[in-house]
């Protein structure tokens, strides 16, 4: 099926085409291989940036740990004991070597291995991100589709105003408003007090509802807008006209033919949002007191907890690299022209 | 086909979300908690406290100097002595009695039946180990410079003697604070690594650690073997991490937590209106503006005086501190050894004409100054902005720089201030001498003054004072002396945090240090 001679637009990539002909690796492997290599390169650069940024940040953990009332001797001793007295490049290679062996170091503040800190928090952030994605799709897709169906009518205008509001409201402000609202309407609702799913599933889901809404509803606005625009485009297509002409109602045509064709860009957006959501969670985790990666990132950067801050930055960057890879993987499936798959 | 699947999937997801929301809404409010009914203090039950941060330095008592760490170790550890609720009177704690044998020698008799949380009894050797550990440089304790031990010895099973290099009026007070002299078990401490001691404890205090969940929760339970029965009052106390102040306020109002601390006066007012208990106003937060008197325009005493006379402290109190502050010196009024400044303090009376005259006499032209503030506390900014405006009226241009706390402290300690003034806010310290040592101690890089008389006064207040009353008088004199030379400008002192609590907590006394040291009485 797939052959290098069939790669379209030879004007764009003649050298690759020639290379492909010489070694003849399958185009998908070539495509994924370059993407993977690029991902590794990005992670390596990110490790330099993470280390450099954290160490270049003004202030250091010794001053914070020893405090303003410490003596210079105590601070000097602490600097030596924490291994912060050598040249930066030496510290970096030492750290990178450990990271490659899976050792992210120990937090200078609570004395726990950074790996444990992250492993404890990652499930919480992922749970929040997935729940928020579900919320955003649950409101964005149907409302976007219906708004397109009822273009220009009252429902459409309301949906568009709501998405505008959703896009304009900062996530944390929305979160605080939800906490306020919940404490007035349902004072007994356990707004705060995160419980891991494994400890108490019911409490966990209860505690998840508000932050998922706070994070998901504004993000759903983007999906709603994409869905509406995409649906409107689909309505212009011949097959929709055919479906309507052969007796389908507008709803039937939309559900049977419209939704699938319109959802391509929406899936991409939702996927990328999932990655972005890990970043957004920094704000929401603070408001709802959820022990997640976002909260760890903020506290470790503020406290100059080098090991933890570096690991968090690497992780957040890693999520983007992986999500980009996943989206790249999806492209050849959605559009077989990409990556020479035909 | 796929279209149908997706459409149904979406609808399914929507239905599921809605159903889940309704389902959990139905079973909300199931969290049970026992509530006491009597007005007496000890009555069991569980208390939930919301904290803005977890212990920065872990649970090792003598490493604690930030609020977040002090208020936790105060529940787990105790010193030989303890403070009474007036925060000045000393009471016996791990020691049953004490006597001063000579100006440099103290003898402590240990209380019988005091055990650590692991059940082992407290021995005299544990006390010796605990105190020697503070001054061991390998421990990195911030309190090392406060002690002048010559020797600490166990005399028999239940007696400990402390010999000092020179008389020290602050000693007993230091021994009465869990953080500056918490008693630890020698065997336990040696068996744990420094990192393990950050999330584990083995003190003699009223509550013991049940679980440490980093980033979310610290669970404590009543220590059944506590010596001071029937204290403590609660069976368990949970400390929940809620970083955001407005969320903490909501949680307190809705009753999902019983106690927390707030910083913003507007939140304090709102909570008062809703009938929430608010602790007293302790003006421990002296608004320090340390002056770089070593170089730059502020090396000129007349310029410094012009600043002190050129700012309107009453207006700064009214607007900058939102009306809660009071006149103060470097040692804050709410420190047990502090005192408020009076209007007749040198250079405290607002006088624009005098300020302009002083500035003209100084010979300095186009005075441009920078002040570095901590960026994490937005409440301190209005005062600086108001001062900028006030100083512009006498012809001094003030530039405000905001820096993260770590950087600000780093600059201060390294001596490379990169500013003419550094702003920090006092918090109640282990000892009043620490405020002065931070800014003025002889022979350290951060110090920007050269004044042997002040150094002598500082040393006398620690070594020569016979009792607290005399120390208090000496610190008042130092406050006045610093104001006269304008080594530091202090517009006012204001509270830095308020304890606030709901109906479940009875007979609670909020102490000035904000570390809930009297929680065991509730």
HADDOCK unambig.tbl for C-alpha pairs under 7 A between the chains (distance, minus, plus):
assign (segid A and resid 58 and name CA) (segid B and resid 407 and name CA) 5.06 0.50 0.50
assign (segid A and resid 59 and name CA) (segid B and resid 406 and name CA) 4.51 0.50 0.50
assign (segid A and resid 59 and name CA) (segid B and resid 407 and name CA) 3.69 0.50 0.50
assign (segid A and resid 59 and name CA) (segid B and resid 410 and name CA) 5.47 0.50 0.50
assign (segid A and resid 60 and name CA) (segid B and resid 406 and name CA) 6.22 0.50 0.50
assign (segid A and resid 63 and name CA) (segid B and resid 406 and name CA) 6.54 0.50 0.50
assign (segid A and resid 63 and name CA) (segid B and resid 409 and name CA) 6.71 0.50 0.50
assign (segid A and resid 63 and name CA) (segid B and resid 410 and name CA) 5.91 0.50 0.50
assign (segid A and resid 64 and name CA) (segid B and resid 406 and name CA) 5.78 0.50 0.50
assign (segid A and resid 65 and name CA) (segid B and resid 57 and name CA) 6.44 0.50 0.50
assign (segid A and resid 66 and name CA) (segid B and resid 142 and name CA) 6.08 0.50 0.50
assign (segid A and resid 67 and name CA) (segid B and resid 142 and name CA) 7.00 0.50 0.50
assign (segid A and resid 68 and name CA) (segid B and resid 409 and name CA) 6.22 0.50 0.50
assign (segid A and resid 68 and name CA) (segid B and resid 438 and name CA) 6.89 0.50 0.50
assign (segid A and resid 69 and name CA) (segid B and resid 142 and name CA) 6.14 0.50 0.50
assign (segid A and resid 69 and name CA) (segid B and resid 434 and name CA) 6.72 0.50 0.50
assign (segid A and resid 69 and name CA) (segid B and resid 438 and name CA) 5.87 0.50 0.50
assign (segid A and resid 70 and name CA) (segid B and resid 142 and name CA) 4.60 0.50 0.50
assign (segid A and resid 74 and name CA) (segid B and resid 137 and name CA) 6.39 0.50 0.50
assign (segid A and resid 74 and name CA) (segid B and resid 140 and name CA) 5.25 0.50 0.50
assign (segid A and resid 78 and name CA) (segid B and resid 140 and name CA) 6.64 0.50 0.50
assign (segid A and resid 109 and name CA) (segid B and resid 56 and name CA) 5.77 0.50 0.50
assign (segid A and resid 109 and name CA) (segid B and resid 57 and name CA) 5.42 0.50 0.50
assign (segid A and resid 109 and name CA) (segid B and resid 58 and name CA) 6.51 0.50 0.50
assign (segid A and resid 110 and name CA) (segid B and resid 57 and name CA) 6.77 0.50 0.50
assign (segid A and resid 110 and name CA) (segid B and resid 58 and name CA) 5.50 0.50 0.50
assign (segid A and resid 110 and name CA) (segid B and resid 195 and name CA) 6.95 0.50 0.50
assign (segid A and resid 110 and name CA) (segid B and resid 198 and name CA) 5.52 0.50 0.50
assign (segid A and resid 110 and name CA) (segid B and resid 199 and name CA) 6.58 0.50 0.50
assign (segid A and resid 111 and name CA) (segid B and resid 195 and name CA) 4.15 0.50 0.50
assign (segid A and resid 111 and name CA) (segid B and resid 196 and name CA) 6.59 0.50 0.50
assign (segid A and resid 111 and name CA) (segid B and resid 198 and name CA) 6.05 0.50 0.50
assign (segid A and resid 112 and name CA) (segid B and resid 195 and name CA) 6.88 0.50 0.50
assign (segid A and resid 138 and name CA) (segid B and resid 10 and name CA) 6.44 0.50 0.50
assign (segid A and resid 138 and name CA) (segid B and resid 13 and name CA) 6.37 0.50 0.50
assign (segid A and resid 138 and name CA) (segid B and resid 14 and name CA) 5.00 0.50 0.50
assign (segid A and resid 180 and name CA) (segid B and resid 250 and name CA) 6.67 0.50 0.50
assign (segid A and resid 183 and name CA) (segid B and resid 250 and name CA) 6.70 0.50 0.50
assign (segid A and resid 183 and name CA) (segid B and resid 254 and name CA) 5.77 0.50 0.50
assign (segid A and resid 187 and name CA) (segid B and resid 254 and name CA) 5.21 0.50 0.50
assign (segid A and resid 188 and name CA) (segid B and resid 28 and name CA) 6.56 0.50 0.50
assign (segid A and resid 188 and name CA) (segid B and resid 29 and name CA) 4.76 0.50 0.50
assign (segid A and resid 189 and name CA) (segid B and resid 28 and name CA) 5.49 0.50 0.50
assign (segid A and resid 189 and name CA) (segid B and resid 29 and name CA) 5.89 0.50 0.50
assign (segid A and resid 206 and name CA) (segid B and resid 24 and name CA) 5.72 0.50 0.50
assign (segid A and resid 209 and name CA) (segid B and resid 21 and name CA) 6.99 0.50 0.50
assign (segid A and resid 255 and name CA) (segid B and resid 3 and name CA) 6.90 0.50 0.50
assign (segid A and resid 255 and name CA) (segid B and resid 4 and name CA) 6.56 0.50 0.50
assign (segid A and resid 255 and name CA) (segid B and resid 7 and name CA) 6.39 0.50 0.50
assign (segid A and resid 256 and name CA) (segid B and resid 3 and name CA) 5.73 0.50 0.50
assign (segid A and resid 256 and name CA) (segid B and resid 4 and name CA) 5.80 0.50 0.50
assign (segid A and resid 257 and name CA) (segid B and resid 3 and name CA) 6.42 0.50 0.50
assign (segid A and resid 259 and name CA) (segid B and resid 3 and name CA) 6.07 0.50 0.50
assign (segid A and resid 259 and name CA) (segid B and resid 7 and name CA) 6.87 0.50 0.50
assign (segid A and resid 260 and name CA) (segid B and resid 2 and name CA) 6.92 0.50 0.50
assign (segid A and resid 260 and name CA) (segid B and resid 3 and name CA) 4.46 0.50 0.50
assign (segid A and resid 286 and name CA) (segid B and resid 243 and name CA) 6.08 0.50 0.50
assign (segid A and resid 286 and name CA) (segid B and resid 244 and name CA) 6.25 0.50 0.50
assign (segid A and resid 287 and name CA) (segid B and resid 244 and name CA) 5.60 0.50 0.50
assign (segid A and resid 287 and name CA) (segid B and resid 247 and name CA) 6.33 0.50 0.50
assign (segid A and resid 289 and name CA) (segid B and resid 241 and name CA) 6.50 0.50 0.50
assign (segid A and resid 289 and name CA) (segid B and resid 242 and name CA) 4.84 0.50 0.50
assign (segid A and resid 289 and name CA) (segid B and resid 243 and name CA) 6.50 0.50 0.50
assign (segid A and resid 291 and name CA) (segid B and resid 215 and name CA) 5.13 0.50 0.50
assign (segid A and resid 291 and name CA) (segid B and resid 216 and name CA) 5.50 0.50 0.50
